[in-house]
Protein backbone atom coordinates (compact mmCIF):
# COMPACT_ATOMS: atom_id res chain seq x y z
CA UNK A 1 0.00 0.00 0.00
CA UNK A 2 1.12 3.52 -0.71
CA UNK A 3 -0.76 6.63 0.41
CA UNK A 4 0.22 10.11 -0.75
CA UNK A 5 -1.26 13.58 -0.61
CA UNK A 6 -0.53 16.31 -3.15
CA UNK A 7 0.12 18.87 -0.40
CA UNK A 8 2.94 16.72 0.97
CA UNK A 9 4.72 15.95 -2.32
CA UNK A 10 7.64 17.99 -3.64
CA UNK A 11 7.51 19.64 -7.05
CA UNK A 12 9.63 18.05 -9.75
CA UNK A 13 10.37 19.35 -13.24
CA UNK A 14 8.65 17.69 -16.20
CA UNK A 15 11.35 16.26 -18.48
CA UNK A 16 9.76 17.75 -21.61
CA UNK A 17 9.76 21.29 -20.13
CA UNK A 18 11.33 22.13 -16.74
CA UNK A 19 9.02 25.18 -16.38
CA UNK A 20 6.16 22.72 -15.80
CA UNK A 21 6.05 21.37 -12.24
CA UNK A 22 4.69 17.94 -11.36
CA UNK A 23 4.00 16.00 -8.18
CA UNK A 24 4.48 12.26 -8.61
CA UNK A 25 1.93 10.20 -6.68
CA UNK A 26 3.16 6.84 -8.02
CA UNK A 27 6.58 6.29 -9.60
CA UNK A 28 7.90 3.54 -11.81
CA UNK A 29 8.17 0.38 -9.74
CA UNK A 30 5.49 1.33 -7.17
CA UNK A 31 2.75 -0.63 -8.97
CA UNK A 32 3.50 -2.59 -12.12
CA UNK A 33 2.90 -1.79 -14.98
CA UNK A 34 2.22 1.89 -14.08
CA UNK A 35 5.30 3.98 -14.86
CA UNK A 36 3.97 7.18 -13.31
CA UNK A 37 0.87 8.79 -11.80
CA UNK A 38 1.34 12.53 -11.40
CA UNK A 39 -0.25 15.96 -11.44
CA UNK A 40 1.42 18.68 -13.53
CA UNK A 41 0.84 22.43 -13.47
CA UNK A 42 1.43 24.26 -16.75
CA UNK A 43 1.84 28.03 -16.34
CA UNK A 44 0.06 30.13 -19.01
CA UNK A 45 1.80 29.79 -22.38
CA UNK A 46 3.87 26.72 -21.45
CA UNK A 47 3.82 23.42 -23.28
CA UNK A 48 5.25 19.94 -23.26
CA UNK A 49 6.63 19.82 -26.82
CA UNK A 50 5.74 17.11 -29.30
CA UNK A 51 7.04 13.68 -28.37
CA UNK A 52 5.99 10.02 -28.45
CA UNK A 53 6.46 7.00 -26.21
CA UNK A 54 6.78 3.74 -28.11
CA UNK A 55 6.38 1.58 -25.03
CA UNK A 56 3.55 3.16 -23.03
CA UNK A 57 -0.02 4.45 -23.00
CA UNK A 58 -0.63 7.83 -21.35
CA UNK A 59 -3.96 9.03 -19.98
CA UNK A 60 -4.54 12.70 -19.13
CA UNK A 61 -7.35 14.30 -17.12
CA UNK A 62 -7.64 18.08 -17.34
CA UNK A 63 -8.43 19.19 -13.79
CA UNK A 64 -8.31 22.96 -14.23
CA UNK A 65 -7.77 25.50 -16.99
CA UNK A 66 -7.85 25.15 -20.75
CA UNK A 67 -5.48 24.45 -23.56
CA UNK A 68 -4.92 22.21 -26.52
CA UNK A 69 -3.43 18.86 -27.24
CA UNK A 70 -2.02 18.05 -30.65
CA UNK A 71 -2.11 14.33 -31.41
CA UNK A 72 -0.56 13.16 -34.66
CA UNK A 73 -0.87 16.71 -36.03
CA UNK A 74 -4.56 17.16 -35.15
CA UNK A 75 -5.42 19.95 -32.69
CA UNK A 76 -7.98 19.27 -29.97
CA UNK A 77 -9.23 21.88 -27.49
CA UNK A 78 -9.20 20.68 -23.87
CA UNK A 79 -10.69 22.08 -20.68
CA UNK A 80 -11.50 20.94 -17.14
CA UNK A 81 -13.12 17.53 -17.35
CA UNK A 82 -11.46 16.48 -20.63
CA UNK A 83 -9.85 13.04 -20.66
CA UNK A 84 -7.35 12.03 -23.33
CA UNK A 85 -5.78 8.61 -23.95
CA UNK A 86 -2.59 8.50 -26.02
CA UNK A 87 -1.62 5.19 -27.61
CA UNK A 88 1.99 3.97 -27.92
CA UNK A 89 3.82 5.74 -30.74
CA UNK A 90 1.33 8.63 -31.07
CA UNK A 91 3.04 12.00 -31.23
CA UNK A 92 1.47 14.42 -28.75
CA UNK A 93 2.00 17.94 -27.45
CA UNK A 94 0.07 19.58 -24.60
CA UNK A 95 -0.10 23.37 -24.30
CA UNK A 96 -1.72 25.85 -21.91
CA UNK A 97 -3.44 28.39 -24.16
CA UNK A 98 -5.44 29.96 -21.32
CA UNK A 99 -4.74 32.79 -18.88
CA UNK A 100 -4.73 30.55 -15.78
CA UNK A 101 -2.70 27.50 -14.82
CA UNK A 102 -3.53 24.29 -16.66
CA UNK A 103 -3.60 21.45 -14.09
CA UNK A 104 -3.36 17.95 -15.51
CA UNK A 105 -3.40 14.60 -13.69
CA UNK A 106 -1.97 11.77 -15.74
CA UNK A 107 -0.70 8.22 -15.61
CA UNK A 108 1.24 6.02 -17.95
CA UNK A 109 1.21 2.26 -18.37
CA UNK A 110 4.09 0.32 -19.91
CA UNK A 111 2.95 -1.87 -22.81
Backbone atoms as SQL, in Angstrom:
CREATE TABLE atoms (id INTEGER PRIMARY KEY, chain TEXT, resi INTEGER, resn TEXT, atom TEXT, x REAL, y REAL, z REAL);
INSERT INTO atoms VALUES
  (1, 'A', 1, 'UNK', 'N', 0.851, -1.184, 0.000),
  (2, 'A', 1, 'UNK', 'CA', 0.000, 0.000, 0.000),
  (3, 'A', 1, 'UNK', 'C', 0.886, 1.233, 0.000),
  (4, 'A', 2, 'UNK', 'N', 0.449, 2.228, -0.719),
  (5, 'A', 2, 'UNK', 'CA', 1.122, 3.521, -0.713),
  (6, 'A', 2, 'UNK', 'C', 0.050, 4.593, -0.661),
  (7, 'A', 3, 'UNK', 'N', 0.165, 5.507, 0.288),
  (8, 'A', 3, 'UNK', 'CA', -0.762, 6.633, 0.407),
  (9, 'A', 3, 'UNK', 'C', 0.049, 7.905, 0.240),
  (10, 'A', 4, 'UNK', 'N', -0.452, 8.817, -0.582),
  (11, 'A', 4, 'UNK', 'CA', 0.215, 10.111, -0.750),
  (12, 'A', 4, 'UNK', 'C', -0.832, 11.208, -0.801),
  (13, 'A', 5, 'UNK', 'N', -0.394, 12.417, -0.539),
  (14, 'A', 5, 'UNK', 'CA', -1.264, 13.583, -0.606),
  (15, 'A', 5, 'UNK', 'C', -0.519, 14.670, -1.363),
  (16, 'A', 6, 'UNK', 'N', -1.185, 15.297, -2.314),
  (17, 'A', 6, 'UNK', 'CA', -0.528, 16.311, -3.148),
  (18, 'A', 6, 'UNK', 'C', 0.152, 17.405, -2.327),
  (19, 'A', 7, 'UNK', 'N', -0.455, 17.802, -1.220),
  (20, 'A', 7, 'UNK', 'CA', 0.119, 18.871, -0.400),
  (21, 'A', 7, 'UNK', 'C', 1.441, 18.481, 0.238),
  (22, 'A', 8, 'UNK', 'N', 1.725, 17.188, 0.313),
  (23, 'A', 8, 'UNK', 'CA', 2.936, 16.719, 0.969),
  (24, 'A', 8, 'UNK', 'C', 4.016, 16.270, -0.020),
  (25, 'A', 9, 'UNK', 'N', 3.752, 16.370, -1.308),
  (26, 'A', 9, 'UNK', 'CA', 4.725, 15.951, -2.320),
  (27, 'A', 9, 'UNK', 'C', 5.512, 17.150, -2.839),
  (28, 'A', 10, 'UNK', 'N', 6.794, 16.932, -3.111),
  (29, 'A', 10, 'UNK', 'CA', 7.640, 17.988, -3.645),
  (30, 'A', 10, 'UNK', 'C', 7.418, 18.150, -5.144),
  (31, 'A', 11, 'UNK', 'N', 7.566, 19.380, -5.620),
  (32, 'A', 11, 'UNK', 'CA', 7.508, 19.645, -7.053),
  (33, 'A', 11, 'UNK', 'C', 8.756, 19.085, -7.726),
  (34, 'A', 12, 'UNK', 'N', 8.537, 18.516, -8.905),
  (35, 'A', 12, 'UNK', 'CA', 9.627, 18.046, -9.754),
  (36, 'A', 12, 'UNK', 'C', 9.415, 18.642, -11.134),
  (37, 'A', 13, 'UNK', 'N', 10.478, 18.831, -11.878),
  (38, 'A', 13, 'UNK', 'CA', 10.366, 19.354, -13.237),
  (39, 'A', 13, 'UNK', 'C', 9.911, 18.252, -14.184),
  (40, 'A', 14, 'UNK', 'N', 9.054, 18.613, -15.142),
  (41, 'A', 14, 'UNK', 'CA', 8.652, 17.695, -16.205),
  (42, 'A', 14, 'UNK', 'C', 9.806, 17.612, -17.195),
  (43, 'A', 15, 'UNK', 'N', 10.176, 16.423, -17.608),
  (44, 'A', 15, 'UNK', 'CA', 11.347, 16.261, -18.478),
  (45, 'A', 15, 'UNK', 'C', 11.193, 16.969, -19.818),
  (46, 'A', 16, 'UNK', 'N', 9.984, 17.121, -20.318),
  (47, 'A', 16, 'UNK', 'CA', 9.763, 17.753, -21.612),
  (48, 'A', 16, 'UNK', 'C', 9.856, 19.275, -21.538),
  (49, 'A', 17, 'UNK', 'N', 9.671, 19.841, -20.329),
  (50, 'A', 17, 'UNK', 'CA', 9.762, 21.290, -20.135),
  (51, 'A', 17, 'UNK', 'C', 9.909, 21.558, -18.640),
  (52, 'A', 18, 'UNK', 'N', 11.112, 21.940, -18.175),
  (53, 'A', 18, 'UNK', 'CA', 11.327, 22.131, -16.741),
  (54, 'A', 18, 'UNK', 'C', 10.522, 23.269, -16.121),
  (55, 'A', 19, 'UNK', 'N', 9.872, 24.121, -16.926),
  (56, 'A', 19, 'UNK', 'CA', 9.016, 25.181, -16.382),
  (57, 'A', 19, 'UNK', 'C', 7.701, 24.619, -15.865),
  (58, 'A', 20, 'UNK', 'N', 7.388, 23.383, -16.243),
  (59, 'A', 20, 'UNK', 'CA', 6.162, 22.717, -15.800),
  (60, 'A', 20, 'UNK', 'C', 6.511, 21.876, -14.570),
  (61, 'A', 21, 'UNK', 'N', 5.804, 22.108, -13.478),
  (62, 'A', 21, 'UNK', 'CA', 6.052, 21.368, -12.238),
  (63, 'A', 21, 'UNK', 'C', 5.071, 20.220, -12.107),
  (64, 'A', 22, 'UNK', 'N', 5.573, 19.088, -11.602),
  (65, 'A', 22, 'UNK', 'CA', 4.693, 17.941, -11.356),
  (66, 'A', 22, 'UNK', 'C', 4.933, 17.402, -9.964),
  (67, 'A', 23, 'UNK', 'N', 3.915, 16.718, -9.450),
  (68, 'A', 23, 'UNK', 'CA', 3.999, 15.996, -8.184),
  (69, 'A', 23, 'UNK', 'C', 3.680, 14.547, -8.493),
  (70, 'A', 24, 'UNK', 'N', 4.625, 13.668, -8.253),
  (71, 'A', 24, 'UNK', 'CA', 4.481, 12.259, -8.605),
  (72, 'A', 24, 'UNK', 'C', 3.840, 11.511, -7.441),
  (73, 'A', 25, 'UNK', 'N', 2.656, 10.957, -7.694),
  (74, 'A', 25, 'UNK', 'CA', 1.931, 10.199, -6.677),
  (75, 'A', 25, 'UNK', 'C', 2.334, 8.730, -6.682),
  (76, 'A', 26, 'UNK', 'N', 2.624, 8.182, -7.860),
  (77, 'A', 26, 'UNK', 'CA', 3.161, 6.841, -8.018),
  (78, 'A', 26, 'UNK', 'C', 4.299, 6.916, -9.022),
  (79, 'A', 27, 'UNK', 'N', 5.420, 6.298, -8.700),
  (80, 'A', 27, 'UNK', 'CA', 6.578, 6.286, -9.597),
  (81, 'A', 27, 'UNK', 'C', 6.759, 4.891, -10.178),
  (82, 'A', 28, 'UNK', 'N', 7.603, 4.815, -11.182),
  (83, 'A', 28, 'UNK', 'CA', 7.905, 3.536, -11.809),
  (84, 'A', 28, 'UNK', 'C', 8.396, 2.563, -10.736),
  (85, 'A', 29, 'UNK', 'N', 7.796, 1.390, -10.712),
  (86, 'A', 29, 'UNK', 'CA', 8.168, 0.381, -9.740),
  (87, 'A', 29, 'UNK', 'C', 7.233, 0.303, -8.542),
  (88, 'A', 30, 'UNK', 'N', 6.429, 1.359, -8.301),
  (89, 'A', 30, 'UNK', 'CA', 5.492, 1.329, -7.172),
  (90, 'A', 30, 'UNK', 'C', 4.387, 0.307, -7.401),
  (91, 'A', 31, 'UNK', 'N', 3.799, 0.324, -8.589),
  (92, 'A', 31, 'UNK', 'CA', 2.752, -0.628, -8.972),
  (93, 'A', 31, 'UNK', 'C', 2.965, -0.968, -10.447),
  (94, 'A', 32, 'UNK', 'N', 3.301, -2.192, -10.728),
  (95, 'A', 32, 'UNK', 'CA', 3.503, -2.592, -12.120),
  (96, 'A', 32, 'UNK', 'C', 2.146, -2.705, -12.792),
  (97, 'A', 33, 'UNK', 'N', 1.970, -2.350, -14.010),
  (98, 'A', 33, 'UNK', 'CA', 2.896, -1.785, -14.985),
  (99, 'A', 33, 'UNK', 'C', 2.820, -0.248, -15.081),
  (100, 'A', 34, 'UNK', 'N', 2.292, 0.431, -14.050),
  (101, 'A', 34, 'UNK', 'CA', 2.220, 1.893, -14.077),
  (102, 'A', 34, 'UNK', 'C', 3.632, 2.458, -13.981),
  (103, 'A', 35, 'UNK', 'N', 3.973, 3.358, -14.899),
  (104, 'A', 35, 'UNK', 'CA', 5.298, 3.976, -14.862),
  (105, 'A', 35, 'UNK', 'C', 5.267, 5.305, -14.121),
  (106, 'A', 36, 'UNK', 'N', 4.080, 5.933, -14.045),
  (107, 'A', 36, 'UNK', 'CA', 3.967, 7.184, -13.315),
  (108, 'A', 36, 'UNK', 'C', 2.499, 7.582, -13.178),
  (109, 'A', 37, 'UNK', 'N', 2.163, 8.157, -12.030),
  (110, 'A', 37, 'UNK', 'CA', 0.874, 8.793, -11.800),
  (111, 'A', 37, 'UNK', 'C', 1.226, 10.122, -11.172),
  (112, 'A', 38, 'UNK', 'N', 0.870, 11.225, -11.840),
  (113, 'A', 38, 'UNK', 'CA', 1.339, 12.535, -11.402),
  (114, 'A', 38, 'UNK', 'C', 0.305, 13.604, -11.709),
  (115, 'A', 39, 'UNK', 'N', 0.540, 14.776, -11.127),
  (116, 'A', 39, 'UNK', 'CA', -0.249, 15.961, -11.444),
  (117, 'A', 39, 'UNK', 'C', 0.734, 17.055, -11.833),
  (118, 'A', 40, 'UNK', 'N', 0.533, 17.633, -13.015),
  (119, 'A', 40, 'UNK', 'CA', 1.421, 18.676, -13.530),
  (120, 'A', 40, 'UNK', 'C', 0.669, 19.995, -13.623),
  (121, 'A', 41, 'UNK', 'N', 1.396, 21.082, -13.353),
  (122, 'A', 41, 'UNK', 'CA', 0.841, 22.427, -13.470),
  (123, 'A', 41, 'UNK', 'C', 1.589, 23.172, -14.557),
  (124, 'A', 42, 'UNK', 'N', 0.876, 23.525, -15.624),
  (125, 'A', 42, 'UNK', 'CA', 1.434, 24.257, -16.753),
  (126, 'A', 42, 'UNK', 'C', 1.117, 25.740, -16.563),
  (127, 'A', 43, 'UNK', 'N', 2.112, 26.599, -16.381),
  (128, 'A', 43, 'UNK', 'CA', 1.837, 28.035, -16.341),
  (129, 'A', 43, 'UNK', 'C', 1.283, 28.498, -17.694),
  (130, 'A', 44, 'UNK', 'N', 0.575, 29.631, -17.735),
  (131, 'A', 44, 'UNK', 'CA', 0.061, 30.133, -19.012),
  (132, 'A', 44, 'UNK', 'C', 1.178, 30.218, -20.064),
  (133, 'A', 45, 'UNK', 'N', 0.870, 29.734, -21.258),
  (134, 'A', 45, 'UNK', 'CA', 1.805, 29.794, -22.376),
  (135, 'A', 45, 'UNK', 'C', 2.806, 28.656, -22.437),
  (136, 'A', 46, 'UNK', 'N', 2.878, 27.797, -21.430),
  (137, 'A', 46, 'UNK', 'CA', 3.866, 26.719, -21.447),
  (138, 'A', 46, 'UNK', 'C', 3.308, 25.488, -22.147),
  (139, 'A', 47, 'UNK', 'N', 4.243, 24.644, -22.604),
  (140, 'A', 47, 'UNK', 'CA', 3.819, 23.416, -23.275),
  (141, 'A', 47, 'UNK', 'C', 4.860, 22.329, -23.090),
  (142, 'A', 48, 'UNK', 'N', 4.388, 21.110, -23.154),
  (143, 'A', 48, 'UNK', 'CA', 5.248, 19.938, -23.260),
  (144, 'A', 48, 'UNK', 'C', 5.347, 19.673, -24.753),
  (145, 'A', 49, 'UNK', 'N', 6.514, 19.922, -25.361),
  (146, 'A', 49, 'UNK', 'CA', 6.628, 19.824, -26.815),
  (147, 'A', 49, 'UNK', 'C', 6.348, 18.423, -27.351),
  (148, 'A', 50, 'UNK', 'N', 6.107, 18.357, -28.638),
  (149, 'A', 50, 'UNK', 'CA', 5.736, 17.105, -29.295),
  (150, 'A', 50, 'UNK', 'C', 6.750, 16.006, -29.014),
  (151, 'A', 51, 'UNK', 'N', 6.216, 14.853, -28.639),
  (152, 'A', 51, 'UNK', 'CA', 7.035, 13.678, -28.367),
  (153, 'A', 51, 'UNK', 'C', 6.136, 12.446, -28.439),
  (154, 'A', 52, 'UNK', 'N', 6.739, 11.281, -28.429),
  (155, 'A', 52, 'UNK', 'CA', 5.989, 10.024, -28.452),
  (156, 'A', 52, 'UNK', 'C', 6.693, 9.021, -27.540),
  (157, 'A', 53, 'UNK', 'N', 5.931, 8.094, -27.018),
  (158, 'A', 53, 'UNK', 'CA', 6.462, 7.000, -26.206),
  (159, 'A', 53, 'UNK', 'C', 6.083, 5.699, -26.916),
  (160, 'A', 54, 'UNK', 'N', 7.063, 4.961, -27.364),
  (161, 'A', 54, 'UNK', 'CA', 6.775, 3.737, -28.107),
  (162, 'A', 54, 'UNK', 'C', 6.360, 2.580, -27.219),
  (163, 'A', 55, 'UNK', 'N', 6.603, 2.712, -25.915),
  (164, 'A', 55, 'UNK', 'CA', 6.381, 1.579, -25.025),
  (165, 'A', 55, 'UNK', 'C', 5.366, 1.848, -23.916),
  (166, 'A', 56, 'UNK', 'N', 4.535, 2.903, -24.078),
  (167, 'A', 56, 'UNK', 'CA', 3.550, 3.160, -23.028),
  (168, 'A', 56, 'UNK', 'C', 2.323, 3.895, -23.548),
  (169, 'A', 57, 'UNK', 'N', 1.229, 3.711, -22.814),
  (170, 'A', 57, 'UNK', 'CA', -0.020, 4.447, -23.005),
  (171, 'A', 57, 'UNK', 'C', -0.028, 5.548, -21.955),
  (172, 'A', 58, 'UNK', 'N', -0.475, 6.750, -22.319),
  (173, 'A', 58, 'UNK', 'CA', -0.633, 7.835, -21.355),
  (174, 'A', 58, 'UNK', 'C', -2.086, 8.272, -21.336),
  (175, 'A', 59, 'UNK', 'N', -2.588, 8.550, -20.143),
  (176, 'A', 59, 'UNK', 'CA', -3.957, 9.028, -19.980),
  (177, 'A', 59, 'UNK', 'C', -3.900, 10.327, -19.189),
  (178, 'A', 60, 'UNK', 'N', -4.525, 11.376, -19.740),
  (179, 'A', 60, 'UNK', 'CA', -4.539, 12.703, -19.132),
  (180, 'A', 60, 'UNK', 'C', -5.961, 13.068, -18.715),
  (181, 'A', 61, 'UNK', 'N', -6.085, 13.723, -17.566),
  (182, 'A', 61, 'UNK', 'CA', -7.350, 14.302, -17.124),
  (183, 'A', 61, 'UNK', 'C', -7.092, 15.772, -16.837),
  (184, 'A', 62, 'UNK', 'N', -7.781, 16.647, -17.557),
  (185, 'A', 62, 'UNK', 'CA', -7.637, 18.085, -17.340),
  (186, 'A', 62, 'UNK', 'C', -8.462, 18.436, -16.106),
  (187, 'A', 63, 'UNK', 'N', -7.781, 18.874, -15.065),
  (188, 'A', 63, 'UNK', 'CA', -8.435, 19.190, -13.788),
  (189, 'A', 63, 'UNK', 'C', -8.863, 20.655, -13.719),
  (190, 'A', 64, 'UNK', 'N', -8.065, 21.514, -14.335),
  (191, 'A', 64, 'UNK', 'CA', -8.309, 22.961, -14.233),
  (192, 'A', 64, 'UNK', 'C', -7.684, 23.644, -15.436),
  (193, 'A', 65, 'UNK', 'N', -8.326, 24.702, -15.897),
  (194, 'A', 65, 'UNK', 'CA', -7.772, 25.502, -16.990),
  (195, 'A', 65, 'UNK', 'C', -8.206, 25.003, -18.354),
  (196, 'A', 66, 'UNK', 'N', -7.532, 25.534, -19.370),
  (197, 'A', 66, 'UNK', 'CA', -7.848, 25.153, -20.748),
  (198, 'A', 66, 'UNK', 'C', -6.578, 25.201, -21.585),
  (199, 'A', 67, 'UNK', 'N', -6.640, 24.496, -22.684),
  (200, 'A', 67, 'UNK', 'CA', -5.484, 24.448, -23.565),
  (201, 'A', 67, 'UNK', 'C', -5.796, 23.650, -24.801),
  (202, 'A', 68, 'UNK', 'N', -4.743, 23.052, -25.343),
  (203, 'A', 68, 'UNK', 'CA', -4.924, 22.210, -26.517),
  (204, 'A', 68, 'UNK', 'C', -3.920, 21.075, -26.464),
  (205, 'A', 69, 'UNK', 'N', -4.333, 19.982, -27.059),
  (206, 'A', 69, 'UNK', 'CA', -3.427, 18.856, -27.243),
  (207, 'A', 69, 'UNK', 'C', -3.390, 18.568, -28.734),
  (208, 'A', 70, 'UNK', 'N', -2.201, 18.388, -29.237),
  (209, 'A', 70, 'UNK', 'CA', -2.020, 18.054, -30.647),
  (210, 'A', 70, 'UNK', 'C', -1.576, 16.599, -30.692),
  (211, 'A', 71, 'UNK', 'N', -2.399, 15.762, -31.303),
  (212, 'A', 71, 'UNK', 'CA', -2.109, 14.330, -31.408),
  (213, 'A', 71, 'UNK', 'C', -1.988, 13.988, -32.882),
  (214, 'A', 72, 'UNK', 'N', -0.812, 13.520, -33.260),
  (215, 'A', 72, 'UNK', 'CA', -0.557, 13.157, -34.655),
  (216, 'A', 72, 'UNK', 'C', -0.929, 14.302, -35.602),
  (217, 'A', 73, 'UNK', 'N', -0.646, 15.542, -35.186),
  (218, 'A', 73, 'UNK', 'CA', -0.871, 16.712, -36.030),
  (219, 'A', 73, 'UNK', 'C', -2.270, 17.304, -35.961),
  (220, 'A', 74, 'UNK', 'N', -3.200, 16.655, -35.267),
  (221, 'A', 74, 'UNK', 'CA', -4.563, 17.161, -35.151),
  (222, 'A', 74, 'UNK', 'C', -4.726, 17.887, -33.818),
  (223, 'A', 75, 'UNK', 'N', -5.243, 19.121, -33.874),
  (224, 'A', 75, 'UNK', 'CA', -5.419, 19.951, -32.688),
  (225, 'A', 75, 'UNK', 'C', -6.774, 19.674, -32.054),
  (226, 'A', 76, 'UNK', 'N', -6.754, 19.484, -30.739),
  (227, 'A', 76, 'UNK', 'CA', -7.978, 19.268, -29.968),
  (228, 'A', 76, 'UNK', 'C', -7.993, 20.246, -28.794),
  (229, 'A', 77, 'UNK', 'N', -9.075, 21.002, -28.649),
  (230, 'A', 77, 'UNK', 'CA', -9.228, 21.885, -27.488),
  (231, 'A', 77, 'UNK', 'C', -9.526, 21.020, -26.270),
  (232, 'A', 78, 'UNK', 'N', -8.947, 21.394, -25.117),
  (233, 'A', 78, 'UNK', 'CA', -9.205, 20.677, -23.870),
  (234, 'A', 78, 'UNK', 'C', -9.521, 21.683, -22.774),
  (235, 'A', 79, 'UNK', 'N', -10.336, 21.247, -21.829),
  (236, 'A', 79, 'UNK', 'CA', -10.686, 22.081, -20.676),
  (237, 'A', 79, 'UNK', 'C', -10.992, 21.160, -19.504),
  (238, 'A', 80, 'UNK', 'N', -11.226, 21.735, -18.336),
  (239, 'A', 80, 'UNK', 'CA', -11.496, 20.943, -17.136),
  (240, 'A', 80, 'UNK', 'C', -12.558, 19.882, -17.436),
  (241, 'A', 81, 'UNK', 'N', -12.228, 18.648, -17.097),
  (242, 'A', 81, 'UNK', 'CA', -13.123, 17.528, -17.346),
  (243, 'A', 81, 'UNK', 'C', -12.748, 16.707, -18.571),
  (244, 'A', 82, 'UNK', 'N', -11.888, 17.241, -19.442),
  (245, 'A', 82, 'UNK', 'CA', -11.458, 16.485, -20.627),
  (246, 'A', 82, 'UNK', 'C', -10.537, 15.345, -20.222),
  (247, 'A', 83, 'UNK', 'N', -10.715, 14.201, -20.860),
  (248, 'A', 83, 'UNK', 'CA', -9.849, 13.043, -20.664),
  (249, 'A', 83, 'UNK', 'C', -9.300, 12.629, -22.019),
  (250, 'A', 84, 'UNK', 'N', -8.004, 12.363, -22.075),
  (251, 'A', 84, 'UNK', 'CA', -7.347, 12.027, -23.334),
  (252, 'A', 84, 'UNK', 'C', -6.495, 10.790, -23.122),
  (253, 'A', 85, 'UNK', 'N', -6.619, 9.798, -23.989),
  (254, 'A', 85, 'UNK', 'CA', -5.779, 8.607, -23.946),
  (255, 'A', 85, 'UNK', 'C', -4.876, 8.616, -25.175),
  (256, 'A', 86, 'UNK', 'N', -3.579, 8.487, -24.956),
  (257, 'A', 86, 'UNK', 'CA', -2.586, 8.500, -26.024),
  (258, 'A', 86, 'UNK', 'C', -2.015, 7.091, -26.161),
  (259, 'A', 87, 'UNK', 'N', -2.103, 6.540, -27.342),
  (260, 'A', 87, 'UNK', 'CA', -1.618, 5.187, -27.610),
  (261, 'A', 87, 'UNK', 'C', -0.098, 5.196, -27.829),
  (262, 'A', 88, 'UNK', 'N', 0.549, 4.046, -27.652),
  (263, 'A', 88, 'UNK', 'CA', 1.988, 3.969, -27.916),
  (264, 'A', 88, 'UNK', 'C', 2.312, 4.452, -29.332),
  (265, 'A', 89, 'UNK', 'N', 3.363, 5.253, -29.439),
  (266, 'A', 89, 'UNK', 'CA', 3.818, 5.745, -30.737),
  (267, 'A', 89, 'UNK', 'C', 3.131, 6.994, -31.245),
  (268, 'A', 90, 'UNK', 'N', 2.015, 7.418, -30.616),
  (269, 'A', 90, 'UNK', 'CA', 1.330, 8.626, -31.066),
  (270, 'A', 90, 'UNK', 'C', 2.082, 9.873, -30.605),
  (271, 'A', 91, 'UNK', 'N', 2.407, 10.730, -31.551),
  (272, 'A', 91, 'UNK', 'CA', 3.044, 12.003, -31.226),
  (273, 'A', 91, 'UNK', 'C', 2.006, 12.904, -30.572),
  (274, 'A', 92, 'UNK', 'N', 2.408, 13.550, -29.451),
  (275, 'A', 92, 'UNK', 'CA', 1.474, 14.419, -28.749),
  (276, 'A', 92, 'UNK', 'C', 2.207, 15.594, -28.118),
  (277, 'A', 93, 'UNK', 'N', 1.492, 16.700, -28.038),
  (278, 'A', 93, 'UNK', 'CA', 1.998, 17.942, -27.451),
  (279, 'A', 93, 'UNK', 'C', 0.852, 18.571, -26.681),
  (280, 'A', 94, 'UNK', 'N', 1.098, 18.967, -25.434),
  (281, 'A', 94, 'UNK', 'CA', 0.070, 19.583, -24.602),
  (282, 'A', 94, 'UNK', 'C', 0.494, 20.999, -24.278),
  (283, 'A', 95, 'UNK', 'N', -0.422, 21.961, -24.475),
  (284, 'A', 95, 'UNK', 'CA', -0.097, 23.375, -24.295),
  (285, 'A', 95, 'UNK', 'C', -1.198, 24.098, -23.529),
  (286, 'A', 96, 'UNK', 'N', -0.788, 24.976, -22.614),
  (287, 'A', 96, 'UNK', 'CA', -1.720, 25.851, -21.913),
  (288, 'A', 96, 'UNK', 'C', -1.924, 27.085, -22.779),
  (289, 'A', 97, 'UNK', 'N', -3.114, 27.226, -23.327),
  (290, 'A', 97, 'UNK', 'CA', -3.441, 28.390, -24.160),
  (291, 'A', 97, 'UNK', 'C', -4.303, 29.389, -23.400),
  (292, 'A', 98, 'UNK', 'N', -4.586, 29.099, -22.125),
  (293, 'A', 98, 'UNK', 'CA', -5.438, 29.964, -21.320),
  (294, 'A', 98, 'UNK', 'C', -4.644, 30.996, -20.533),
  (295, 'A', 99, 'UNK', 'N', -5.361, 31.745, -19.707),
  (296, 'A', 99, 'UNK', 'CA', -4.744, 32.785, -18.883),
  (297, 'A', 99, 'UNK', 'C', -4.447, 32.306, -17.463),
  (298, 'A', 100, 'UNK', 'N', -4.948, 31.127, -17.095),
  (299, 'A', 100, 'UNK', 'CA', -4.731, 30.552, -15.778),
  (300, 'A', 100, 'UNK', 'C', -3.903, 29.277, -15.917),
  (301, 'A', 101, 'UNK', 'N', -3.428, 28.765, -14.795),
  (302, 'A', 101, 'UNK', 'CA', -2.697, 27.497, -14.820),
  (303, 'A', 101, 'UNK', 'C', -3.559, 26.389, -15.414),
  (304, 'A', 102, 'UNK', 'N', -2.914, 25.506, -16.145),
  (305, 'A', 102, 'UNK', 'CA', -3.532, 24.287, -16.657),
  (306, 'A', 102, 'UNK', 'C', -3.044, 23.162, -15.749),
  (307, 'A', 103, 'UNK', 'N', -3.959, 22.521, -15.032),
  (308, 'A', 103, 'UNK', 'CA', -3.597, 21.454, -14.095),
  (309, 'A', 103, 'UNK', 'C', -4.062, 20.134, -14.695),
  (310, 'A', 104, 'UNK', 'N', -3.102, 19.209, -14.830),
  (311, 'A', 104, 'UNK', 'CA', -3.357, 17.949, -15.513),
  (312, 'A', 104, 'UNK', 'C', -2.898, 16.789, -14.631),
  (313, 'A', 105, 'UNK', 'N', -3.796, 15.861, -14.344),
  (314, 'A', 105, 'UNK', 'CA', -3.402, 14.604, -13.693),
  (315, 'A', 105, 'UNK', 'C', -3.260, 13.576, -14.803),
  (316, 'A', 106, 'UNK', 'N', -2.212, 12.743, -14.676),
  (317, 'A', 106, 'UNK', 'CA', -1.974, 11.773, -15.740),
  (318, 'A', 106, 'UNK', 'C', -1.262, 10.548, -15.193),
  (319, 'A', 107, 'UNK', 'N', -1.439, 9.438, -15.933),
  (320, 'A', 107, 'UNK', 'CA', -0.697, 8.224, -15.614),
  (321, 'A', 107, 'UNK', 'C', -0.271, 7.567, -16.898),
  (322, 'A', 108, 'UNK', 'N', 0.753, 6.750, -16.788),
  (323, 'A', 108, 'UNK', 'CA', 1.238, 6.018, -17.952),
  (324, 'A', 108, 'UNK', 'C', 1.409, 4.548, -17.575),
  (325, 'A', 109, 'UNK', 'N', 1.143, 3.708, -18.560),
  (326, 'A', 109, 'UNK', 'CA', 1.213, 2.259, -18.374),
  (327, 'A', 109, 'UNK', 'C', 2.146, 1.696, -19.438),
  (328, 'A', 110, 'UNK', 'N', 3.144, 0.949, -18.980),
  (329, 'A', 110, 'UNK', 'CA', 4.088, 0.317, -19.906),
  (330, 'A', 110, 'UNK', 'C', 3.376, -0.794, -20.656),
  (331, 'A', 111, 'UNK', 'N', 3.584, -0.845, -21.967),
  (332, 'A', 111, 'UNK', 'CA', 2.952, -1.872, -22.806),
  (333, 'A', 111, 'UNK', 'C', 3.948, -2.964, -23.165);
